[in-house]
Amino acid sequence: MHDPLKPADFHILLALVDGPRHGYQIMKEVERESEGRVRLEVGTLYRILARLLADGLLQEAELDGRRRNYSLTPLGRRVVQAEAERLAGVVGRLRARKLLPHREV
């Protein structure tokens, strides 16, 4: 069991699930995936990326010209998956209490 991720951390890790991206791509993907609910300023993004690198959740990927690319480490992938499962459990409990509608699959 791990502590829940901060929303910005989760969205950054989620943005990297499909492969490496550079900072601007991460910023735009987070904004798109969160439907504009999470917007990262450049300084905030790079502070979070530095922390996630230090925590071993991200690594620098191949260089794209002058831009740094970031990718998930195996630990980062496990953490984002565990957080997704935790959130799915929360959604399940909310649906059981009729606070969210059940979706037809």
Buried (B, 14 or more C-beta within 10 A) or exposed (E): EEEEBEEBBBBBBBBBEEEBBBBEBBBEBBBEEBEEEBEBEEEEBBEBBEEBBEEEBBBEBEEEEEEBBBBBBEEBBEBBEBBBEBEEEEEEEEEEEEEEEEEEE
